[in-house]
Amino acid sequence: MTSIPGGDQEQCPRCGSKLVNIEWDERVNAQEVQTLRHCLNCSNEFVSLEASKEEQPASDAETTKPFFTSLVIE
């Protein structure tokens, strides 16, 4: 199995075919997603590492603010 950084993930690094299936993907950390791909032409499997396209919230407080109201009554 080959591991390739970002770049051209839609193409098999062995045969150059664009007939590539995504088998699974997983978040490695807050900034990166690892994807296992399978070439339908030569049956090569390879892993690509991509930057996440999701924006991360600035803090935990920013994430929970819409869900929890302030308990302080003035």
C-alpha positions in Angstrom: 0.0 0.0 0.0 1.4 3.4 -1.0 1.0 6.6 1.1 0.9 9.9 -0.8 0.6 13.4 0.5 -2.3 15.7 -0.7 -1.7 16.5 -4.4 -3.6 14.5 -7.0 -5.7 12.1 -5.0 -8.1 11.4 -7.8 -5.5 9.5 -9.7 -3.8 6.1 -9.0 0.0 6.6 -8.4 0.7 3.2 -9.9 -1.2 3.2 -13.2 -2.5 6.8 -13.5 -6.1 5.7 -13.8 -8.9 8.0 -12.6 -11.1 5.1 -11.7 -10.5 5.4 -7.9 -12.9 4.5 -5.1 -12.7 5.9 -1.6 -12.7 2.9 0.8 -12.7 5.0 4.1 -11.5 8.2 5.6 -10.7 9.3 9.1 -9.7 12.4 10.9 -6.0 12.2 12.0 -6.1 15.5 13.9 -7.9 18.8 13.8 -6.2 19.8 10.5 -5.8 16.5 8.5 -7.9 13.7 7.1 -6.5 10.4 6.0 -8.2 8.6 3.1 -7.8 5.0 1.9 -8.4 4.8 -1.9 -8.7 1.7 -4.2 -7.9 1.8 -7.9 -10.5 -0.1 -9.9 -8.1 -0.5 -12.8 -5.1 -2.2 -11.2 -6.4 -2.9 -7.6 -3.8 -0.7 -6.0 -4.6 0.6 -2.6 -3.1 3.9 -1.4 -3.5 6.3 1.4 -3.7 10.1 1.0 -3.3 12.8 3.6 -5.4 15.9 3.0 -5.9 19.2 4.9 -9.3 19.4 6.4 -11.7 21.8 4.8 -13.7 22.3 7.9 -13.2 25.5 10.0 -12.3 24.8 13.6 -14.0 27.0 16.3 -11.7 29.3 18.2 -12.5 27.8 21.6 -14.7 25.4 23.5 -16.7 28.3 24.8 -17.5 29.3 21.2 -18.7 25.8 20.5 -21.0 25.5 23.5 -22.4 29.0 23.5 -25.3 28.3 21.1 -26.4 25.3 23.2 -26.1 26.6 26.7 -27.6 29.8 27.9 -26.1 31.9 30.7 -27.3 30.8 34.1 -26.5 34.2 35.7 -29.7 36.1 36.4 -29.3 39.8 36.9 
